[in-house]
């Protein structure tokens, strides 16, 4: 699993301090890199609610408390599962590295086993907790893994957006292409369409609510709609706090076992 | 019985009320478990209702947890107790846990090598959930943290042995002895005194490249040695029967475990050296029929995925050092475990196959199961426990093949 970027789904597109030099000549790759490399603060915590809605409208809700901290060349995050009841007190920790090609380190604590287990991070195409988001969708995909082309500019919800087409370099990747609408100046992806290996439209990600919190643009609600299977995942973020001085000791086996 | 159930019910209601009033966190589950043998007349192997509650409270660096449970059987007395009941004291670099607690060590799955702190409840062999197999023991646990490493010290003042099945249980196995025997339990008890307490120590590190643990223990062997006293027939002077006297012995253990990532796989290992374990011997010159030997137990395992399919396999070897041909146990005992698990329907349907395979005797325990989350927190499980072979630690239960279903509601 690669759960660490759950928090970053809200922060990945937050705009802060990125200058817009030579906007007119900017390339698709530069736009995507600006999104990927944006400043997100030293640390952050939030409460995430994920609602899984199937084609009949039935819902399942997952609640998570999460913390992350940037340590320079590595970033650590930890999340605690609050509900449903049968996964309560499960925790997950991820350490990711700036070093290109270096895999994340990940551990999961299962209270029934009372043991912290190291797990493989080689699961970027897996869906997170049964949702419509893969781990790659949650922001972990490096810009160098795709080729990016600026298609046009377009206005959505009153925001001027760059429209970028991204094609994977890896053969057989689960998406044959994606198209992303990125708000100019804010570097927030407002909408993203995903196309499957056959080139058919698979999913659409829509950002429905975002706000500036502690000086950072934060996405507070987004919806991933699988148009083929006709189900959705709605992500809501609450109680967002940034740069609150989270202690390094938060990202340890001790806290995984102890809980929030 | 009705009055007892009523009292317990009132107790639980009172606890829940206290939880509400005192701002305690509480959660738990209710579960119904029905299993039937597939051999013979399809008798029920288990009809069990479980109620498991968990209360927690924390304040100013102090944490309190109590986990009462209740088992109701169709054919046995109501069973209730505390799985855990302890208090934590948190300091900057030190945590103290005092009370009845389950302690889990090591990196192995479903195999107990360095995981010897909490004794096991083997009344239903290895079939219950691991949270139910481990017996909570009253102990003092101290953890000292230094960055990403930690030192853990456990003191258990009173020894608790492995809990074995009742004599009439389908899981009860009589000692394998070539002569008629009777049992004398006069030596089996370990007296409750300070000098009989157990000490366990562990150093562990969790780092980006590898996680490992080193452990040492001065404890009691949870499983008794069966010393024999020969009964000589007065008429012909030949030994025609024995009295078996189960007795626990001191055991010193040194061990360790590790876990690391290699590409897409996680490699795990665990091993321990046990000093002073007793084994049964057929040597007629040995008066009590047992020999003390040193013993190795180790494992190598790998976890990997093929698409959505999660796979895990472990090779386990037990070695009796300075083995001789008179020992009943083989010098090497090899076991393999295999796990395959896959989720469907947005992780609401899980299909799993777990098996232990004994390589010495060609026996196995095969455990297929299917779990479906009807709604969040309410799961239905259907599965089977299939014992293959005629002898060995799994084959000896060949007649206990069973199918089962469980309904579990978590809140």
Interface residues (C-beta under 8 A of the other chain):
Chain A: X52 X54 X60 X61 X74 X83 X84 X85 X86 X88 X95 X97 X103 X105 X107 X112 X113 X114 X115 X116 X117 X118 X119 X120 X121 X122 X123 X126 X127 X129 X130 X131 X231 X249 X252 X253 X254 X258
Chain B: X27 X29 X63 X88 X90 X95 X102 X103 X104 X106 X107 X129 X130 X131 X134 X143 X145 X148 X150 X204 X206 X208 X211 X259 X260 X261 X263 X264 X265 X266 X303 X304 X305 X308 X343 X346 X347 X348 X373 X375 X376 X377 X379 X408 X410 X411
